[in-house]
């Protein structure tokens, strides 16, 4: 497996290039220090933070994918390294065995050479003794023999001595040649095994270097991901702070709008309410406001029915969003019923001069010319119309355009 650590810096540069621009943009957003002074500024800041958070989440997802790929490379390198280590251990064991056999063969060769030298020395001494003392010939043996059996015995003894000396020399030389050939064979085998061992060792070192490079790369990638997570946490914290400030601004604006509406109503003589739970529009109210109040009067005392007013504007009872939808549709401001969460994006942001809508995913109610129109009031006073009260925290504040 070839080592390719030279490509690691280019991968690092790609990661830095991928995350660098978004990180700079996020850093600029976090360090801008802008303090929005209006709900419009706050919404702009919230949108920017949401965009930055989305970008950071994409970075983290991409980093997780890259970390997974690097982890796969590390696992493959470890598996390859384990296999090479097993081969290396096997080669080392074989090399040790060959070396042990080679040492034994060399010891045997030394032993045989010593035996050959001793046999040669004994043969030389026999020859020298025969030369100096005179080698007995057949005639001398015959004359000195005490009988035929003694003669045969002495002749056989002379022949056995000569034959034995020749066998010793021949066997020693043959064994020496065989041991020498074995030593040469084992020497070549040792050289081959050593070469293979060195090759496997080089491969193992390459794979180990690759594994180390991949581990360093993974550490770098995890650092990038952790940095993106830290920036995301900071963005989310600021996003929550901005949303809280926006809710506070909208709540103050709604309170001011209610106060202003009450002052307007007092200036035009106030609003009369009859005994049937109906209200009258103030003098000078726009036509749309008059139509909305008339529509509210029409359903003010009808019962609360969950889902009422959604299948059709004409119903025996209405829930919160059905009631608001009915009133807006009567003034031509809505073409079909909407659920509570839809009103979070209806019309224009903030409180209106005549009409203000308060909506979240679970409930919606409205104020018309200073009067609260809310199904919650129905359960207390028998009419959807009431003065004051109403929930403000956690609601998105909207109003119909121009009202």
Residue, then its C-alpha position, 0 to 999 in steps of 0.5 A: x500500500x503506497x503512502x500518500x501523506x503528501x496529499x494531506x495538506x491539500x485536504x486540509x486546504x479544502x476543508x479550510x476553504x469550505x468552512x472559511x468563508x462561512x466562519x468569517x461571515x459568522x464571526x462578523x455577525x457575532x462581532x458586529x455588536x449591532x443593537x437593533x432599535x426596532x422590530x424591523x431591525x430585530x427581524x432582520x437580525x433574526x433572519x441573518x442569525x437564522x441563515x448563519x445557523x443554517x450554514x453552520x449546521x450544514x458545515x457540521x453535517x459535512x464535517x461529520x461525513x468527512x470524519x466518517x470517511x477518515x475513520x473508515x480510512x483509519x480502520x482500513x489502515x489498521x486492518x492492513x497494518x494488522x495483516x502485515x504485522x502477522x506476516x512479519x511475525x511469521x517471517x521473523x519466526x521462519x527466519x529464526x528457525x532457519x538461523x537455528x538450523x544454519x547454526x546447527x549445520x555449521x556446528x556439525x560441519x565443525x565437528x566433522x572437520x575435527x573428526x576428519x582431521x583426527x582420522x587423517x592424523x590417526x591414518x598418518x600415524x599408522x602409516x608412519x608407524x608402518x614405515x618406521x617399524x616395517x609393515x608386516x608382509x604376508x610371508x612374515x605373517x605366515x612364518x610368525x603364525x603358530x597355526x592356520x587359524x592364527x594365520x587367518x586371524x592375523x591376515x583378516x586383522x590387517x585387512x580390517x585395519x586398512x579397510x576401517x581406515x579407508x571407511x572412516x576417511x571416506x565417510x567423514x569426507x562425504x558427511x563434510x560435503x553434505x553438511x557444507x551443501x546444507x550450510x550453503x542452502x541454509x545461508x541462501x534461505x536465510x538471505x531470502x527470508x531476511x529480504x522478505x522480512x525487510x520488505x514486509x517491515x518497510x510496508x508495515x512502516x508505510x502503513x503505520x505512517x499513513x495511519x498516523x497521518x489519517x489520525x492527524x487529519x481526523x483530529x483536524x476535522x474534529x477541531x473544525x467541527x467543534x469550532x462550527x458547533x461552538x459558533x452555532x451555539x453562540x449564534x443560537x444564544x444571540x438568536x434567542x436573545x433577539x427573539x426575546x427582545x422582539x417579543x418584548x418590543x411587540x408586547x410594548x407596542x401592543x400595549x401602547x396600541x391598546x392605550x391609544x385605541x382607548x384614548x381615541x374611543x374616549x375622544x369620540x365618545x366611547x363605544x356603546x355595548x347593548x345587553x345582548x353582548x353586541x358592540x357598536x363601532x365608534x364614530x369615524x371608524x372605517x367601513x372595514x372596521x364597521x363590517x368586522x364589528x357587525x360580523x363579530x356581533x353576529x357570532x359573539x354568543x354562538x358556542x365554541x365548537x372545535x373546528x367550527x367555521x373551517x369547513x364553511x364560514x356558516x356554522x353553528x359555532x366557531x373555534x378561535x381561528x374560525x371566529x377570527x377568520x369569519x370576522x376578517x372575511x366579512x370585511x373582505x380581508x380573507x378569502x378562506x378560513x385559516x388555522x391559528x398558526x397561519x395568522x403568525x404570517x398574516x397581514x403586516x407585522x406589529x399592532x394596527x391602528x384599528x385592528x390587532x391580531x395575536x396569534x401562535x400555533x395554539x390560539x388566535x384572538x384580536x382587538x377591534x377598535x379597542x374591544x377584545x374579540x376572543x373565544x376565551x372571553x366567551x367562557x367567562x362572560x357569554x360573549x366573545x366581546x370583552x374589555x381588556x384582558x387577553x394573552x400577549x406573551x408568546x404571541x406574534x402581533x400582526x394587523x390587516x394592511x391599512x388598519 
